[in-house]
């Protein structure tokens, strides 16, 4: 009877508040639904509750459910490092430990609601603890990749005015080298077994912290997290998300695209710095009571991944297209996966041939989704949908996705234009709040009644979106979003470089990579091109995050420019991709 009532509510007009009430009332996971149910939901009007906090309204409710259950259940978090170490936390344990972490933030770290903390940690359990602890205290969480350099860290500290930074021994020296320039920085917290001068030690403080903490009451629109995202010009911008856009926005993502339940174990391989980690390693699965599986793996290792899938009962795998490209190059048919049944990808376009190879070798489909740091999931191939290889799928609720022209008019099926989301008078609750401290950038994304994603595509008569390319110069390589301006700035610091232009270049494994066209300084005499290429690549790795370095460099006499003297990157990119 209860299952029948759930079906009836989900097929009728509903609100997120109603969905949450049902979730709490029945103390169980929703029964598996099919795609027709999702389409019915997608047509309904959504309402957002005034107050919402993922830690208290979802995680703590799962903790209550665990207490009332009889028999074993999946852990909330299951972490391994591939060297024999393992951590398993139930939702109840996650609640206790995250409250202790919250007391570290609000106690010794002296962080108040609304303060900002930059967290630069690899895939270790403390990242998840601090993520939840920030929700409990109202502290704004700002993740960063461990590949950041001292210059990158300094920029983020100065721009965000963060009061605290959390990292490990590996990056502590880089923080110390720039800390004196960052007046807002008051506290440095290190996750380490050893102490460091002028740093608070998280491990020591955590052990002594009490496990009782009252979660703050937050409104759905209150700021919860800030993500730095690269653009075509200038330095990375700050994208501010709310408790509603993340905590509530990813509910249906976990339910329909991930298609997970409390009996599933989801392994999302994303770096902790990216929004995809929030989607696939926190909000999406935990809203469903699903176990989040983590492998500490510092570098991508195809054999380690395949062996892990054979050893552990991972039911759902989420990884970048590049990962699948590398995995299919191994003889997957010689591996027997323990429990894998559902595969997901996003972050960059998936090659249809890779999808076909994966299907031939594993018997499993790959469900692709498309989204942005600003919007979360925009469209996807949902479980139960017909997959059209090469397509990004259909619009994801609550979005009305259209292809529009330069005037904001909707284009007919088959016509290429800008991929856009209708906003009308009210922004979708899953949207970011704004680009922090940049109203001009925020306003530039709006064209009439549409938010312009910056990506080009077309829509077929069945409503499937087909990606054509980006309308800007941002490069997405192996899931990393890279702005050309940052690389050009790094190159120009080298004495051998007079001028440079950075664009994307096709790559059979990564989809696309960074390529730099370099005009050498007149002072440079004849030099071995291979040696100079290597020198410039190493220089960029030192100046900015290593993943941004140009994997290809071409030395040219001059760069194409407009009459106004602007570099025509578009011309170089089209030439690189064989479009001219």
N, C-alpha and C positions, 0 to 999 in steps of 0.2 A: 504493500500500500504506500509506503514512504517513497519508494522508487517511482511509483506511478505519479505521486504528487510532484516530485521533482521534475519529471518530464512535462507535466502540465504547466508548471510555472515557467520552465525554460522555453516553452513553446508559445507563451503569452507575453504581453508587454511586461517588462521587469525593470528593476533598478539594481545597481550594484549593491545598494544597501540591502535589498531583498535577498540577493544572492548570498551576501555575507550572513544574514540571519538564518537562511536555510542551512548554510554550511555549519554554523555554530549549533543550530537546533538538532540536527540529525547526528552530529558527532561521527561523521563517516565521509568517505570520499564519494564524489558523484559517480554514478554508474556510467560505464562506457556509453558514449553517445555517438551518433553518426554525423556525417557532414550536413545532412538535411537539417538537423537540429541547429548546427552552427549558422546556416544560412537564415534560419528563422530568427535566431538571436541577432544576427547582423542587421536585420530590418527594424529592430526595436529601438525605442528611445532609451537612452541611458541617463541615469541620475547619479550624482556623486555625493556621498555623505559629507557633511560639513567637517566632521572630525574623523581622522583615520591615522593609525600608526601601525605599520606592518608587524612590529615586534610584539605589541600587546594584542592587536586584533586578529593576528593570524598565528604567529609562532607560539604565543602563550596558550592559544586555544588548542593547538595541536598537542601541546604538553598536557593539557587537561584530558584530551582524548586518549593519550597514551596511558594515563593513570587508570582510566576506566576500562581499557582493553584487557582481555585475557589472552595469554599466549604471546609468543615472540613476534616482533615486528622489525621492519627495517630501521636502521639508525637514521637520524636526520643528516648526519655528515659522516663520511667514511673517507679517511685520508691515508694514503700510503706514500712512501718515498722511493719504492723500488729497491730498497736496501735492507728490508726486514722490519722497518719501523711502521707502526700503524696506529691510527687514532679513530675511535668510533664514539660518537656522541648521539644520544637519544635527543628528542626535542626537549625533554625535561632537563637533561644535562646541559644542552645548549642554552636554555633559559638561565640556569644557575650560573654557568660560566660567563655568559654575556652580561649578567648583572654585576658580577665581580669586575669585569672589564669596564663597565659603565662607571663603577665607583672609582676606578683608577683615573678615568678621564675627568670626572667631576671633582675628585679629591686632590691627589698629588699634582695632577696636570693643571688643575684650576681652570678647567674649560666650562664655560657657561653656554646655555642655550643660544644658538645663533653664531657661536664662534666657529671657526673653520680649522680643520685639521687635514694635512696632507699625509696620506698613507701610501708609502712606497714599499710594498712587501711582495715577495714571490708567492707561489702557491703553498702557503703554510697555514695551519688552522687559525693562527692569530689574525689573519686577514678577515676571516669570517666573523670571529669574535668581535673585532673592532668595528666591523660594518654594522652589526646588530647593536653594539654598545652605543654607537653614534645615534641610532634611531631612538634608543631608550633615553638618551640625554638631550636630544635636540641639537647635537653638534653636527655641523655640516661636513659630510664625508667627501674628500677629494682624492681619488685614487691616482696613482702614477706608476708607470712601468719602471722596472728595475734597470732598464737600459738608459735611463736619463743620465745626462752628464751634469757636472757642477753648474754649468751655464744654464741648462734646462731647469734645474732645481731652483736656481736663483730667480729666474724669470717667473716661475710658478709661485714662489713665496712672495715676491714683490707684487705680482698682479692680483693674487687672491687675498693678500693680507692675512694669510693663515697665521694663527696664533701658536700652532703646534705642528710638529712633523714627526712621523713615526717611520722608522726604517731599520735595517739590519747593519751588521758590522761592515758589509760590503760597501754601502753607500754613506756611512757615517763620516768618513774623511771628506767626501765631496760636500756634504752639508756643512761641516765645520769650516771649509774653505770659503764659503759665501755667507755664513750666518751673520757676520758683523754688518753686512750690507742690508739686512732684512730687519727693519726696526719692529715690525709687527710680531716677529717670531719670539715667543717667550719661553717655550718648552720644547726640548728635544727628547724624544722617547725611543729607546733602542730595544729591539726584540733580540735578545742575546743572552747567553748563559754567563757572559763575562761583563764586567762593568767598564764604563768609559767616562772619562772626566767630562763634567758639565752636561752629562746625559742622565736622565732617569731611566732605570732599568725596569722594563715592563714585567719581566718574569718575577722579579722580587716583589714588586708592588702588587702584582696579581695574586700571588700566594697569600699575601697579608690582607687583601681586600675582603670586605664582607660580601655575602651573597644575597643581601636584601637591598632592593633598589626599586623605587617607584618610577615607572615609566612616565615621561612627560606626556601631556595631552596635546596633540598636534592637529592642526587643521589640514585638510587635504591639499591646500595650495601653499602650505608653508614650505620653504626651501629645505631640501633633504640632502642633495648631492650636487657636486659641480664636476663636470668633465671638461678637460682641455681637448679641443679638436682642431686639427690643422685646416687651414683654408688656402686659397690661391694667393692671397697677398697678406703681408704682415705676419705677426707671430700667432701662435695658437689662441683661439678664442675660448672663453669660459661659457659652457652650456649649463644652465641651472635647471635642475629637475626638482619636483615636489614629492611629498609623501604620496599624493594621489597618482601622479604620472608614473611613478615606479611601482609603488606598492599595489595599487589597484590596476594600473595599466597592463601589467603582465599576467593578470589572472587568466584571460582567455588564450594568451600566448602559450602558457603552460598546459592549459586544458586541451586545446585543439591542435596546435602545431606540434608541440612536444608530445601531446597525447599521453601524459603520465598520470599515474595513480599512486597511492601509498605503497603498492606492491612493487613499484618500479625502482630502478637504480639508474640515475642519469649521470653520465660523464660528459661534461662540457669542458673542452680543452682550451678555452680562451684564456689569454693573459688577464691577470687581475685588474689591469688598468682600463680595460675596455668595457663599454656598455654591455657587450655580449656576455661578460662575466656576471653582471647584475641580472640580465635576462635569464641566462641558463644555469647560473650557479647559486642564485639567491631567490629572487622573487618568483620566477616561473615555476620551478619545482617545489619550493617550500609552500607556496599557496596550495599545492595539491597534496602536501604531506609526503612528498617524494624524497628518497635518499639522494643527497648530492655526493657524488664520488669524485675524488680528486687524486691525481697522481702528481707528485711534486716535480716530476721531470723538468729539469732546467732547460733542456734543448730537445727539439723534436727528434724522436728516435722511432722510426717505423716498426722495427722488430720489437721494441719494448711495448709499443702500443698494441700490436697484434698479440703478443704474449699475455699482456694484461687482460685483453678481451677473452683470452682462452682460460685464464686463471680465475677471474672474478666475475660474479653474476651481473655484469652490466647489461641492462636491457635496452638503454637508449644512449646513442652516441651523437654528440654535437661537435662538429669540427669545421675548420675552414676548407674551402674547395681545394686549396693547395695541399692540405693533409691527405685528402682522398686521392689526389693526383699522385702523391708519393707512395701511398699505401698500395695502390693497384699495380705498381711496378714490382711488387713482391708477389710471390706465388701464394696468394691468400687461400687458394683451395687446399693447401696443405695444413691450414690452421682450422681448428674446430672451436668456434666461439661458444662460450658457456651458456649465454642467455640472450645475446643481442638480437633484437627484433625490430628496432626502429632507428633510422639514421637521419640526421639533420645537418644542414649546412647554411651558411650565410656569411656576409662580410664582403663578398666579391662574387662575380658571376661564376657559375659552375659550368664547365665544359660538358656538353651532352655526351661526348665520347667517354669521359671519365665516369659519368653516371651509368652509361651502358656497361663499361668494364666492371664497375663495382657490382652491378646487378648480375652479370655473368659469373663473377667469382664468388659472390656471397648469397645470391638469391634475394637480396634486399634492395628496395628502392631508397633513393636519397631525396628527402623532402627539403626543398630550398625555400628560404625566406629572404626578404629584402627589407632593410630598415636603415635608420640613421641614429646617430647619437641624439639628435634633437627630437626624434619622433618615436623611437622604438620601432616595433615591427609595422611596416606599411602594407605589405602584401606577402602572401605565402602560399605554398602548396600544403594545404591542411590534410591531415589523416582522413582518408576516405575519398579525397578528390582524385579526379583523373589527372595524372601528371603529364604535362606537355614538356618534354625535354628542351631545355633552353629558356623556358619561361620562368618568371618569378612567382607565378601563381596569381591568385585573385586578391582583391583588397581585403585587408584584415580589419575586423571590427575594432574601433568604431569609425573607421575612416571611409570616406567617399573619395576614392582615387580616380582621377581623370587625366587624360592627356590634353594639354592646352597649348595654344599658340602664344606668340609674343604679346598679344592683347588680352590674354586670359580667357579666350573663347575655347570651348570644348571642341576637340577635333574628332572626326568620325573614325571608326575602326580602321586599322591599317596605316593611319597617318602618323608620322613621327613628330613628336613635340616634347614639351617638358612634362615629366612626371610630377603631378601636383595633387595636393590634398585640399578638398573644399573645407573652408573654415566658417563662412557666412558670418553671422554676428557673434557666434560663440566658438571659441577655440576648443578642439577636442581635449578631454581631460587627460589624455595620454601625452599631450604636447609638453615640451620644455617650457619653463616660464619665460625665459628670454636669454639673449646673450648678455651676460652680466657686464654692466658698465659700458655697453656698446649699443645704444638705441638705434644708431644708424644701420648697423649690421642687422639688428632684429627687424627693422622696418624694410630692409632690402629684400627679405625673403617673401614678402607679400605682393601679390599681383591680383588686384581686384578682390574676388572672393576666394582666392586660392593661396595656399602656402606652396612655394616652388622649392622642390627638393634639390635642384641643381643637377639632376640626372635626366637624361633623355631616354625616351622609349616610345612604344606604341601599344595599343590595346586591340586584341582581336575581337571578333563578334561574340565570343563566349565570355568576355570580361577578363581574360588572362593578360597580364602585363609582360611585355618583352623589352628587356634592357638593350639600349643602343649605345650608350656611352655617357660620359659626363659632359655637362655644358661648361664646366670650368676646367682647371688644370690640375686638380687634386689627383694624386696617384694612389691607387689601392693595390698594394703588393702583399701577398700572403696574409691578407686581412688587416694589414697596417695602413692607416690613412696618412699620407705624406704630402705636405705642401711644398711645391717647388721653391718658394721664396726662401725657406729655411736652408735648403741645400745650396742654392745659389749664394746665399750669404756666407755659408761656410767655405765654399770654394774660393770666393773672392778674397778671403783672408790669406790664401796661399800666395806667395810672391810670384809664382809662375803664371797665375791666372789674371788676365786682363778683364775678361767678361765671360759669362756663362748663361746658358738657358737649360732648364731641366724639364723633361717631359716623361711620359710613360712610354715604355717599349714592350712589345709582346714577348712573352716567355712561355714555353710549353709546360712548365711546372707551376710557376707562381702566377700565371695569368698575365701579369705585367710587372715590370721592374723599373727602377729609376734609371734614366739615361741622361747624361750631361753632355751638352755640346759646349766645348770650351775653346775660347779664343785666348791664345797664349800672350803673355806680356812680351813687348818688343825686346826686353832685356834677356829673354830666354834664348839661348843659342841652341844649336842642334843637340837633341837629347833622345835617348831611347824611348819611344812611345810607351812600350810595355812597362818600363821602369817608372816613367812619369805617371802613368795611369795608376799603378799600385801606390805610388806616393800620395797622389791626390785622394785615392780611396781611403787610405789610412788616416789622412788628415781630416777628412769629413767624419770618420768614426770617432776621432778624438774630440772634435768640436761640437758634434751633436750626437743624438742617440745612434748607436751603430747600425740599427736596422734601416736607417735612412740613407746609407751611403749609396752612391751610384754604381750599380753593378756593371754598367756600360758607360764608357766615355769615348767621345769622338772629338778629335781636334779639328777645328774649322778655322778658316781665314776670317769669316765674319758671320754675324747672325742676322736673320731676316727681321726687319723692323718696319713699323708704320711711319707715316710722315712725321708724326709727333715724336718718333724715336722710341716707341714702346716695342719690346720684343714680341714677335708674332709666334708665340709658343704653339698656337693652334696649327700653324703651317708646318712646324717641325713635327708635331704629333701626328698629323695626317700623313706626312711623308714616312714617318717611322712605321705606321700601321698599314702602309701601302694603299692609302685612300686617294693619293694623287700621283 
